[in-house]
Amino acid sequence: MADSAQTLSRSAPAAADPGSALARLLQPRSIAIAGASPDPATIGGVVLANCDRFGFTGPIHLISPTRDEINGRPCVRSVDDLPQGVDALVLNVPRAAILPAVKAAAQRGVGGVIVFASGFAEGSEDGRREQEEIARVCREAGMALLGPNCMGYVNYAGGAALTFEPAHPRPLGDRRSVAVVAQSGATASGIRAGLLGREVSVSLSVATGNEAVVHASDLIELIVAEGTASAIAIYVEQIRNPEAFLRAVRKARDAGIPVIMMHPGRSKRGQQAAQSHTGSMVGDYALMRTSVENEAVVVVDTMDELFDTVAILHRFPAPPPGALGVVTNSGAIRGMAFDFAEDIALPIADLAPVTLAHIATLLPAGMEIDNPLDVGTTGFTNGGIFGQSAKAMLEDPAVGAVLLPMAGGGPSQQRSKADSIIPVALAATKPVAVVITGDESVLDPEFVAAMRASETPLFRSPERAMRAFAAVARYAAALQSVADRTPASTGLSGWDEAGVKPEYVGKEFLRAIGVQVPAGGLAGTLDQAVEIAARIGFPVVLKAQAAALSHKSDAGGVILNLRDAAQLRDGWAKLIANIGAVKLDGVLVEQMSAPGLELVVGARNHLEWGPSVLVGLGGVLIEALDAAELLPADISHARAVARIRGLRGAKMLDEFRGRPARDVDAVADVVVKVGAAMRAGLAIEEIDINPLMVLAKGEGAVALDALVVTGA
């Protein structure tokens, strides 16, 4: 950690810079422990033992109201008795003692505090109010705070471990390393242990708990600034400050440091568990995921995927776009790879003819040369074939990564495979990983040691490896899309009053941004309606227009398929009778749409996450099939097309049962224009186009109904 991160005045705590305070807390030159104990089985005893195991050489101040010394170290009675400017204070005391201790720490110029105690925001409203007061004291003093309800941290790079879990130093040497940030202490511990078990170096592991002051975003920024990690693994139950989090992960992305995140909350029960665990007010999971993935955060759904994706990306942090190449020595694995890749939407590369021809020269005549490639029995007698085949695939522009799932064979065969594959993996910029099937069967120690020394990802399950490669592929695509964004609309005017706009106003706005709406106009009288219908042509539809009639169909305010002037006059009378005393702005007279496929395009501006756009199949299909995609509001046309074609039920966009293919480009155009308008600074809270009638390919898409809601 840079010395400049620790330059903090020891006599003016109120002027402390929060970033420096966090750096002081994570790499302290002096430590104080409240609730220290000589018993190594207690929490206070473990913290003290960790300091000794990590060889901490700075001052350690022990605080005990009942002891004069612990293991030969003198004790002071309270935080008030500490010298000025201690870097890190561990509060291993009951909840009731936390606030007074934090106030005393602020007076003593402490850099940062770790609070183990629970029962704050995650427990009750009283606890939440007390946590807010603790946070206020810390912020006013410029003091960092981990927790409450946390397990502290282990800083392998900085040589400090302030946690109540026994920890042992592990020198990083010149190996790549991963930083771990988790709101859950047990999860932080589990991720750290899982990575270390694979001999993936961990530079820092922090459990943030309730995040009263220090958030995950603060740690990401510090980790990026320090440059001690080649990837960051994160578990969060709520992103407290979305704007700060997105800013932090952009910095990580720009620094070439992948961020791999697990976030519960896809299910209602998952949201409730997060609420009870860390006091989070869980927001919209889908919106969160859309927003962070748009900044190239790799979101995974399981702990296995987290471990496996980190194992690949910490070693290959800049994967290029491209499909997967597979080299195996098993026809069964080859067949299963085809099936599972399709299940998880992982593209298998189509190799270029020159690549296939080159691979053919490596294998006996008559073998099937394809991807996945089965080298057959050649691999048992010639271990070099694996490296040679992998190298040939890596040179193919269509290949973005290579996986080698195989039966390992005996010890000498395993070592031969390692000798062949490792030099190729070390020289590669595209990810390379190996799978040795056999579950928990024992592998040759020399083989395992060689793989781990080279940091070549090693798996025991083809399916786990392929899921990880699917996540890597998403990351590669996200990196490519960073520069592929649509700018916000300009030159648009907004509204003076907030609220729901009548349909005709919404359609005027859609027309202004280039979205097609039906031909028509607003009529104040029956005669005007007849004139409009004669101009645009029958059949027409009548729609009552008033801000209070956002659900006009339910009130009988829509009359369809009027084929001549006589039907129009009858329809007008019926509509007016249905509406009753509702004051209308007028009646919208529009040409009936040609038949097509109904879609929905909507957008909303979230208070914290900002704008997003939704596209889905119309009618009951959007719910019955969960046929909707939430998209970032700055999405490009090409990306929008790809996501629309990824909808559940997207086959309906192609030729289907005698119906023509639909104009997907026109739908993408609407998505892009709506997203750009949402970011135009017009205080638009919501846009809803339902339905968007999608015509045959090349004929466009028409917004048949529109709702616009604006804020103040």
C-alpha positions in Angstrom: 0.0 0.0 0.0 1.4 3.4 -1.0 2.8 5.5 1.8 0.8 8.5 0.5 -2.4 6.7 1.4 -1.4 6.8 5.1 -0.4 10.4 5.5 -3.1 11.6 8.0 -2.8 14.2 10.7 -2.6 12.5 14.1 -4.0 15.7 15.9 -6.9 16.7 13.8 -9.4 13.9 13.3 -12.2 16.1 12.0 -10.1 17.0 9.0 -9.2 13.4 8.1 -9.8 12.2 4.5 -12.0 9.1 4.4 -9.9 7.4 1.8 -6.8 7.8 3.9 -8.8 6.7 6.9 -9.7 3.4 5.2 -6.1 2.9 4.1 -5.0 3.4 7.7 -7.6 0.9 8.9 -6.6 -1.8 6.4 -2.8 -1.4 6.7 -2.3 0.0 10.2 0.9 1.1 11.8 -0.8 0.9 15.2 -3.6 -1.2 16.5 -5.9 -1.0 19.6 -8.1 -3.9 20.7 -11.0 -3.3 23.0 -12.1 -6.6 24.6 -8.7 -8.3 24.3 -8.2 -11.5 26.1 -5.4 -13.9 27.0 -7.6 -16.9 26.1 -6.9 -17.8 22.4 -10.3 -19.4 22.2 -12.1 -16.1 22.7 -12.8 -13.5 20.1 -10.5 -11.0 21.6 -7.8 -13.7 22.0 -8.1 -14.7 18.3 -7.6 -11.1 17.2 -4.5 -10.7 19.3 -3.1 -14.0 18.2 -3.7 -13.0 14.6 -1.6 -9.9 15.1 1.2 -12.1 16.5 1.0 -14.7 13.7 1.2 -11.9 11.1 4.2 -10.5 12.9 2.7 -7.1 13.4 5.6 -4.9 14.7 3.8 -1.7 15.4 2.3 -0.6 18.7 -0.6 -2.8 20.0 -2.8 -1.1 22.6 -5.0 -3.4 24.6 -8.1 -2.1 26.3 -9.5 -3.9 29.3 -11.5 -2.4 32.3 -10.4 -5.4 34.5 -6.9 -6.3 33.5 -3.6 -4.5 33.9 -1.8 -6.6 31.3 -2.4 -9.5 28.8 0.5 -11.8 27.8 3.0 -9.2 29.0 1.4 -6.3 27.1 0.0 -3.4 29.3 -3.7 -2.6 29.2 -5.5 0.8 29.4 -9.0 1.0 30.8 -10.9 2.6 28.0 -10.7 4.1 24.5 -10.3 7.5 26.2 -6.9 6.4 27.4 -5.5 5.6 24.0 -2.7 7.8 22.6 -3.7 10.2 19.8 -3.9 8.8 16.3 -4.1 5.0 16.5 -4.7 3.7 13.0 -7.1 0.8 13.7 -9.4 0.1 16.6 -11.1 -3.3 17.1 -14.3 -3.0 19.2 -14.9 -6.5 20.6 -17.5 -5.2 23.1 -21.3 -5.5 23.5 -23.7 -3.4 21.4 -24.5 -1.0 24.2 -20.8 0.0 24.5 -20.3 0.7 20.8 -21.6 4.2 20.4 -19.7 5.6 23.4 -16.5 3.9 22.2 -16.9 5.3 18.7 -17.4 8.8 20.1 -14.2 8.4 22.2 -12.3 7.1 19.1 -13.3 10.1 17.2 -11.9 12.3 19.9 -8.6 10.4 19.9 -8.1 10.7 16.1 -8.5 7.0 15.4 -8.2 6.2 11.7 -10.8 3.5 11.5 -12.9 1.2 13.7 -14.1 -2.4 13.3 -17.4 -3.4 15.0 -18.1 -7.1 15.4 -21.3 -6.6 17.4 -24.7 -7.3 15.8 -28.2 -6.2 16.6 -28.1 -2.9 14.7 -29.9 -2.2 11.4 -30.4 -5.9 10.7 -32.2 -6.3 14.0 -34.7 -3.6 14.8 -35.6 0.1 14.2 -33.9 1.0 17.4 -30.8 -0.7 16.1 -31.1 1.1 12.8 -31.3 4.5 14.5 -28.3 3.6 16.7 -26.3 2.5 13.6 -27.1 5.8 11.9 -25.8 7.7 14.8 -22.6 5.7 14.9 -22.2 6.4 11.2 -22.8 10.1 11.7 -20.1 10.3 14.3 -17.6 8.5 12.0 -18.3 10.6 9.0 -18.0 13.9 10.9 -14.7 12.7 12.3 -13.5 11.4 8.9 -13.1 8.0 10.5 -13.6 4.7 8.6 -15.9 2.0 10.0 -16.2 -1.6 9.1 -19.5 -3.1 10.2 -21.3 -3.3 12.5 -22.1 -7.0 12.3 -18.9 -7.9 10.5 -15.9 -10.2 10.8 -13.2 -7.7 10.0 -10.5 -8.3 7.4 -7.4 -10.3 6.5 -4.8 -8.3 4.5 -2.2 -10.7 3.2 -0.5 -8.0 1.1 -0.4 -5.6 4.0 0.5 -8.0 6.7 -2.5 -7.5 9.1 -5.4 -9.6 10.2 -8.1 -7.9 12.3 -10.7 -10.6 12.4 -12.0 -13.1 15.0 -11.3 -16.0 12.6 -7.9 -17.6 13.0 -5.8 -16.5 10.1 -2.2 -17.3 8.9 0.0 -15.2 6.7 0.5 -16.3 3.1 3.2 -14.4 1.2 2.0 -13.3 -2.3 5.4 -13.5 -3.9 5.1 -12.5 -7.6 1.8 -14.4 -8.1 -1.4 -12.8 -9.3 -3.9 -12.3 -6.5 -7.6 -11.8 -5.9 -9.3 -9.3 -3.4 -12.4 -10.5 -1.7 -15.2 -8.2 -0.5 -18.3 -9.6 1.1 -21.1 -8.3 3.3 -21.4 -11.7 4.9 -18.4 -12.6 7.1 -19.0 -16.4 6.7 -19.1 -15.9 2.9 -16.0 -13.8 2.9 -14.3 -16.6 4.8 -15.7 -19.2 2.5 -14.6 -17.4 -0.7 -11.1 -16.8 0.7 -10.8 -20.4 1.8 -12.0 -21.7 -1.6 -9.6 -19.6 -3.5 -6.6 -20.4 -1.3 -7.6 -24.1 -1.5 -7.0 -23.8 -5.3 -3.8 -22.0 -4.5 -5.1 -18.8 -5.9 -3.4 -16.0 -3.9 -5.6 -13.6 -2.0 -4.3 -10.1 -1.4 -7.2 -8.9 0.8 -10.4 -10.3 2.3 -12.8 -7.9 3.9 -16.2 -8.6 5.5 -18.2 -5.3 5.4 -21.3 -6.4 7.4 -24.0 -3.7 7.6 -21.8 -1.1 5.7 -22.8 1.8 7.9 -19.8 3.8 6.6 -17.4 1.8 4.5 -19.2 0.3 1.4 -18.1 -2.2 -1.1 -17.5 0.7 -3.6 -15.0 2.3 -1.2 -13.0 -1.0 -1.1 -13.1 -1.4 -4.8 -11.7 2.1 -5.3 -9.0 1.4 -2.8 -8.1 -2.0 -4.2 -7.8 -0.5 -7.7 -5.7 2.4 -6.5 -3.4 0.0 -4.6 -3.0 -2.3 -7.6 -2.4 -5.4 -5.5 -5.2 -7.5 -7.1 -5.7 -8.8 -10.6 -9.4 -9.6 -9.9 -12.0 -8.7 -7.3 -14.6 -11.2 -6.0 -17.6 -9.6 -4.4 -20.7 -10.8 -2.5 -23.2 -8.1 -1.7 -26.8 -8.2 -0.4 -27.5 -4.6 -1.3 -25.5 -2.0 -3.2 -25.9 0.9 -0.9 -24.9 3.7 -3.2 -25.4 2.7 -6.8 -23.8 5.8 -8.3 -20.6 5.2 -6.2 -20.6 1.5 -7.0 -20.9 2.1 -10.8 -18.1 4.7 -10.6 -15.9 2.2 -8.7 -16.4 -0.7 -11.1 -15.7 1.6 -14.0 -12.3 2.3 -12.5 -11.7 -1.4 -12.0 -12.7 -2.1 -15.6 -10.5 0.7 -16.9 -7.6 -0.7 -14.9 -8.1 -4.1 -16.4 -9.3 -5.7 -13.1 -12.4 -7.9 -13.5 -15.1 -7.7 -10.9 -17.0 -10.9 -10.3 -20.1 -10.5 -8.2 -22.7 -12.7 -6.5 -25.8 -10.9 -5.3 -28.8 -12.8 -3.8 -32.3 -11.5 -4.5 -33.5 -13.2 -7.7 -36.3 -14.7 -5.7 -38.7 -13.1 -3.2 -37.4 -15.3 -0.5 -33.8 -14.4 -1.4 -34.7 -10.7 -1.0 -36.3 -11.4 2.4 -33.2 -13.3 3.6 -30.9 -10.4 2.6 -33.2 -8.0 4.5 -33.0 -10.0 7.7 -29.3 -10.6 7.3 -27.7 -7.2 6.9 -30.7 -4.8 7.3 -30.7 -4.1 3.5 -33.6 -2.5 1.8 -33.3 -4.7 -1.3 -34.1 -2.9 -4.5 -34.9 -4.1 -8.0 -32.6 -7.1 -8.6 -33.1 -7.1 -12.4 -32.4 -3.4 -12.6 -29.3 -3.7 -10.5 -28.0 -6.6 -12.6 -28.7 -4.7 -15.9 -26.9 -1.6 -14.6 -23.8 -3.4 -13.3 -23.4 -5.8 -16.2 -23.5 -2.7 -18.5 -20.3 -1.6 -16.7 -18.7 -5.1 -17.3 -19.3 -6.5 -13.8 -19.6 -10.3 -14.1 -22.7 -11.3 -12.2 -22.9 -15.0 -11.3 -25.7 -17.0 -9.7 -23.8 -19.6 -7.6 -20.8 -19.8 -5.4 -19.3 -22.5 -7.7 -19.6 -20.0 -10.6 -17.9 -17.4 -8.5 -14.9 -19.6 -7.6 -14.6 -20.9 -11.2 -15.0 -17.6 -13.0 -12.5 -15.9 -10.6 -10.0 -18.8 -11.3 -10.1 -18.0 -15.0 -10.3 -14.2 -15.0 -7.7 -13.6 -12.4 -5.3 -15.5 -14.7 -6.7 -14.1 -18.0 -8.2 -10.7 -17.1 -8.6 -9.4 -20.6 -10.4 -12.2 -22.6 -11.1 -11.4 -26.2 -14.5 -12.0 -27.8 -14.9 -15.3 -29.5 -16.5 -18.7 -29.1 -15.1 -21.7 -27.2 -12.6 -24.3 -28.5 -12.7 -27.7 -26.9 -10.0 -30.4 -27.0 -10.7 -33.8 -25.3 -9.7 -37.4 -25.4 -13.3 -38.7 -25.0 -16.1 -39.0 -27.5 -18.5 -39.0 -24.6 -17.2 -35.7 -23.3 -17.3 -34.3 -26.9 -21.0 -35.1 -27.2 -21.9 -33.8 -23.7 -20.0 -30.6 -24.5 -22.3 -30.0 -27.5 -25.4 -30.5 -25.4 -24.3 -28.5 -22.4 -23.0 -25.6 -24.4 -26.4 -25.3 -26.0 -28.1 -25.5 -22.6 -26.2 -22.6 -21.2 -26.0 -20.6 -24.5 -22.2 -20.9 -24.7 -21.1 -20.7 -28.4 -18.8 -23.4 -29.7 -16.4 -22.0 -32.3 -16.7 -22.8 -36.0 -13.0 -23.4 -36.8 -11.6 -21.9 -40.0 -10.6 -24.4 -42.8 -7.0 -23.5 -42.3 -7.2 -24.4 -38.6 -9.0 -27.7 -39.3 -6.4 -28.6 -41.9 -3.5 -27.8 -39.5 -5.1 -30.0 -36.8 -5.5 -32.8 -39.3 -1.8 -32.9 -39.8 -1.4 -33.5 -36.0 -3.6 -36.6 -35.9 -3.8 -40.0 -37.6 -5.6 -40.0 -40.9 -9.3 -40.8 -40.8 -10.1 -39.0 -37.6 -13.0 -36.5 -37.4 -11.5 -33.0 -37.2 -14.0 -30.7 -35.7 -14.7 -28.6 -32.6 -15.0 -30.1 -30.0 -12.0 -32.1 -31.0 -11.6 -35.7 -29.8 -8.0 -36.7 -30.1 -8.9 -40.3 -29.2 -6.2 -42.7 -28.1 -3.5 -40.4 -29.6 -3.6 -38.5 -26.3 -2.7 -41.6 -24.3 0.5 -42.2 -26.2 1.3 -38.6 -27.2 0.6 -36.0 -24.5 2.0 -33.3 -26.8 -1.2 -33.5 -28.9 -3.1 -31.5 -26.3 -0.8 -28.5 -26.3 -0.5 -28.6 -30.1 -4.2 -28.8 -30.7 -4.9 -26.1 -28.1 -2.3 -23.8 -29.7 -3.9 -24.3 -33.2 -7.3 -23.4 -31.8 -6.0 -20.3 -30.0 -4.6 -19.0 -33.3 -8.0 -19.2 -34.9 -9.7 -15.7 -34.9 -13.1 -17.3 -34.1 -11.8 -18.8 -30.9 -11.9 -16.7 -27.7 -10.9 -19.4 -25.2 -9.9 -23.1 -25.1 -11.0 -25.8 -22.7 -9.3 -29.1 -22.4 -11.7 -31.6 -20.6 -10.3 -35.1 -20.5 -9.6 -38.3 -18.7 -6.3 -37.8 -17.0 -4.8 -41.3 -17.2 -2.0 -42.5 -15.0 0.6 -40.2 -13.2 3.0 -40.2 -16.1 0.2 -39.4 -18.6 -1.0 -36.5 -16.4 2.5 -35.1 -16.2 2.9 -35.4 -20.0 -0.3 -33.5 -20.5 0.9 -30.7 -18.1 4.2 -30.5 -19.9 2.3 -30.0 -23.2 -0.4 -27.7 -22.1 1.3 -25.4 -19.6 3.7 -23.6 -22.0 0.8 -23.0 -24.3 -1.3 -21.5 -21.5 1.6 -19.4 -20.2 2.0 -17.9 -23.6 -1.7 -17.4 -24.3 -3.6 -14.1 -24.0 -6.9 -16.1 -24.5 -8.1 -18.1 -21.5 -7.0 -21.7 -21.3 -8.3 -24.2 -18.7 -8.0 -27.9 -18.1 -10.5 -30.4 -16.7 -9.5 -33.8 -15.4 -12.6 -35.9 -14.9 -13.1 -38.3 -12.1 -14.6 -36.0 -9.4 -12.6 -36.4 -6.2 -10.2 -39.1 -7.4 -6.6 -38.4 -6.5 -4.5 -36.7 -9.1 -0.7 -37.0 -9.5 0.8 -34.5 -7.0 3.5 -33.4 -9.5 0.8 -32.7 -12.1 -1.3 -30.7 -9.6 1.8 -28.8 -8.4 2.8 -27.9 -12.0 -0.7 -26.7 -12.9 -1.0 -24.5 -9.8 2.5 -23.1 -10.1 1.7 -22.0 -13.7 -1.7 -20.7 -12.5 -3.4 -22.6 -15.3 -7.1 -23.1 -14.1 -7.7 -26.7 -13.2 -11.2 -28.1 -12.8 -12.7 -31.5 -12.1 -16.1 -30.9 -13.8 -16.6 -30.0 -17.5 -20.0 -28.5 -16.7 -18.5 -26.2 -14.0 -15.7 -25.1 -16.3 -18.2 -24.4 -19.2 -20.4 -22.4 -16.9 -17.4 -20.3 -15.9 -16.5 -19.9 -19.6 -20.0 -18.7 -20.3 -19.4 -16.0 -17.6 -16.0 -15.2 -19.2 -17.7 -14.8 -22.6 -20.2 -12.3 -21.1 -17.3 -10.3 -19.7 -15.5 -10.3 -23.0 -18.7 -9.1 -24.7 -19.2 -6.4 -22.1 -15.7 -5.1 -22.5 -16.3 -4.8 -26.3 -19.5 -2.9 -25.7 -18.0 -0.2 -23.5 -17.5 2.1 -26.5 -20.7 0.9 -28.2 -23.2 3.2 -26.5 -25.9 5.5 -27.8 -25.7 9.1 -26.7 -28.6 10.9 -25.0 -31.1 12.7 -27.1 -30.7 16.5 -27.6 -32.9 19.3 -28.8 -36.1 18.0 -27.1 -38.4 20.1 -25.0 -40.0 18.9 -21.8 -43.1 19.7 -19.8 -43.8 22.4 -17.2 -46.1 20.2 -15.1 -45.4 16.8 -13.6 -47.7 13.9 -14.0 -49.3 11.5 -16.4 -49.7 12.8 -20.0 -52.6 11.9 -22.1 -52.0 9.5 -25.0 -52.0 12.1 -27.7 -49.3 14.1 -25.9 -47.3 10.9 -25.4 -47.5 10.2 -29.1 -46.5 13.7 -30.0 -43.4 13.1 -28.0 -42.8 9.7 -29.6 -43.2 11.3 -33.1 -40.6 13.9 -32.0 -38.0 11.3 -31.2 -38.6 9.4 -34.4 -41.0 6.6 -33.2 -43.8 5.8 -35.7 -47.3 6.3 -34.5 -50.6 5.8 -36.4 -51.8 8.6 -38.7 -54.5 10.7 -37.0 -55.3 13.7 -35.0 -57.1 15.1 -31.9 -60.8 16.1 -32.5 -62.7 18.4 -30.3 -66.0 17.8 -32.1 -67.7 15.1 -34.1 -67.3 17.1 -37.3 -63.6 17.4 -36.7 -63.4 13.6 -36.2 -65.2 13.0 -39.5 -62.8 15.3 -41.3 -59.7 13.6 -39.7 -61.1 10.1 -40.7 -61.8 11.2 -44.2 -58.2 12.5 -44.5 -56.4 9.4 -43.0 -58.8 6.8 -44.4 -61.1 4.2 -42.8 -61.2 2.0 -40.7 -60.4 4.2 -37.6 -60.3 4.0 -33.9 -61.6 6.6 -31.4 -59.8 7.1 -28.1 -61.0 9.5 -25.3 -58.1 11.7 -24.2 -57.6 13.0 -20.6 -54.9 12.7 -18.1 -57.3 11.0 -15.8 -58.0 8.3 -18.3 -54.7 6.4 -18.4 -56.8 3.2 -18.4 -59.4 4.4 -20.9 -60.3 1.0 -22.3 -61.6 0.0 -18.9 -63.9 3.1 -18.9 -65.2 2.4 -22.4 -63.1 5.2 -23.9 -61.8 3.2 -26.9 -64.0 2.3 -29.9 -62.4 0.2 -32.5 -62.7 -0.6 -36.2 -65.1 2.1 -37.4 -65.4 1.5 -41.2 -67.3 4.5 -42.4 -68.7 7.9 -41.4 -71.9 6.4 -40.1 -70.1 4.0 -37.8 -67.9 6.8 -36.7 -70.9 8.9 -35.6 -72.4 6.0 -33.7 -69.0 5.3 -32.1 -68.6 8.9 -31.1 -72.0 8.9 -29.3 -71.2 5.6 -27.6 -67.8 6.9 -26.4 -69.2 10.1 -25.0 -71.9 8.2 -23.2 -69.4 5.8 -21.7 -67.1 8.5 -20.4 -69.9 10.5 -18.7 -68.8 13.6 -16.8 -65.0 13.1 -17.4 -63.6 16.3 -18.9 -61.8 15.5 -22.1 -59.0 17.2 -23.9 -60.5 15.7 -27.1 -60.9 12.4 -28.9 -57.9 10.9 -30.7 -58.9 9.7 -34.2 -56.4 7.2 -35.6 -56.1 4.8 -38.5 -56.5 1.2 -37.5 -53.2 -0.6 -37.6 -52.3 -3.4 -40.0 -52.0 -6.8 -38.2 -48.7 -7.7 -36.7 -47.0 -9.1 -33.6 -47.6 -7.1 -30.4 -44.6 -6.2 -28.3 -44.2 -4.0 -25.3 -41.5 -1.3 -24.9 -41.3 0.5 -21.7 -38.8 2.6 -19.7 -38.5 4.0 -16.3 -36.1 6.2 -14.4 -35.1 4.7 -11.1 -34.2 7.1 -8.3 -30.8 5.4 -7.7 -30.0 3.3 -10.7 -31.2 5.7 -13.4 -33.0 4.9 -16.6 -33.5 1.5 -18.2 -35.6 0.1 -21.0 -37.8 -3.1 -21.1 -38.8 -4.9 -24.2 -41.0 -8.0 -24.3 -43.7 -9.9 -26.1 -47.1 -8.4 -25.8 -50.4 -9.6 -24.3 -50.3 -12.5 -21.8 -47.0 -13.8 -23.3 -44.8 -11.3 -21.4 -46.0 -12.9 -18.1 -46.8 -16.4 -19.2 -43.3 -16.9 -20.7 -41.4 -14.3 -18.7 -40.7 -13.0 -22.2 -39.1 -9.7 -21.4 -35.6 -8.2 -21.4 -34.4 -5.3 -19.2 -31.8 -3.3 -21.2 -29.5 -0.4 -20.3 -30.8 2.9 -21.6 -27.6 3.6 -23.5 -27.8 0.4 -25.5 -26.7 0.5 -29.1 -28.8 -0.7 -32.0 -26.7 -3.8 -32.7 -26.8 -4.8 -29.0 -30.5 -4.2 -28.8 -31.1 -6.5 -31.8 -29.1 -9.3 -30.1 -31.0 -8.9 -26.8 -34.4 -8.8 -28.6 -33.5 -12.0 -30.4 -32.6 -13.5 -27.1 -36.2 -13.1 -25.7 -38.1 -16.2 -24.6 -40.5 -16.9 -27.4 -38.3 -15.0 -29.9 -39.1 -17.6 -32.6 -42.3 -15.6 -33.1 -40.1 -12.8 -34.5 -39.1 -15.1 -37.4 -41.3 -16.8 -39.9 -43.8 -18.7 -37.9 -46.8 -20.8 -39.0 -47.1 -19.0 -42.3 -46.7 -15.5 -40.8 -43.8 -13.3 -42.1 -40.7 -12.5 -40.1 -41.0 -9.4 -38.1 -39.1 -6.1 -38.3 -36.6 -6.6 -35.4 -34.5 -3.7 -36.6 -37.5 -1.4 -36.2 -38.1 -2.7 -32.6 -34.4 -2.1 -31.8 -34.7 1.4 -33.2 -37.6 2.1 -30.9 -35.7 0.7 -27.9 -32.6 2.9 -28.7 -34.7 6.1 -29.2 -36.7 5.6 -26.0 -33.5 5.0 -24.0 -31.9 8.1 -25.5 -34.9 10.2 -24.6 -34.9 8.9 -21.1 -31.4 10.4 -20.7 -32.3 13.7 -22.3 -32.8 15.6 -18.9 -36.5 16.0 -19.3 -37.5 14.5 -15.9 -39.3 11.6 -17.6 -40.1 9.0 -15.0 -41.8 6.5 -17.3 -42.6 5.7 -20.9 -44.9 2.8 -21.8 -45.6 1.7 -25.4 -48.1 -1.0 -25.2 -48.7 -2.4 -27.7 -45.9 -1.8 -30.2 -47.3 -3.4 -33.3 -44.4 -5.0 -35.2 -45.1 -5.4 -38.9 -43.4 -7.6 -41.4 -39.6 -7.3 -41.9 -38.8 -3.9 -43.5 -42.3 -2.4 -42.8 -41.5 -1.0 -39.4 -43.2 -0.9 -36.0 -46.0 1.3 -34.8 -46.7 2.6 -31.3 -50.5 2.0 -30.9 -50.7 3.3 -27.3 -48.3 5.5 -25.3 -48.1 6.6 -21.7 -45.5 9.2 -20.6 -45.1 10.2 -16.9 -42.9 13.1 -15.8 -41.6 14.3 -12.5 -41.1 17.8 -11.2 
